[in-house]
Amino acid sequence: MFVSLTVVTVFMAVLLLVSAGAKSLRTRHITEQMSTLGVPQSMMVVLIGAQVAGAAGVIAGLWWGPVGISAAIGLTLYFAGAVAFHLRVGDRKGALPAVVLTMASVAVIVLRAATL
């Protein structure tokens, strides 16, 4: 079961860091998407920080379970919020990646709790 946890954790961490990197570059696509969702540009630093902290937390959680579970709970809330923001503006296509990442965050919680 620890191997499954490791795979899902590394998947999450890589995706979070790629997403944080894309947000930090403030590409046109990201800027337009955030504008459509009603997210102010001033919040980008907070979103980037949350993603980097989440990635660090789930990786650290491989060695210290409570940290991984706490980070995964935070990520679950983060991505559930992203789903809500996408659905609020009728962006079902954009909500799908956030749904997948919400489920992956829940998987990290379940797998880490099972391997404590």
Secondary structure by P-SEA (a helix, b strand, c coil): caaaaaaaaaaaaaaaaaaaaaaaaccaaaaaaaaaacccccaaaaaaaaaaaaaaaaaaaaccaaaaaaaaaaaaaaaaaaaaaaaaacccccaaaaaaaaaaaaaaaaaaaaac
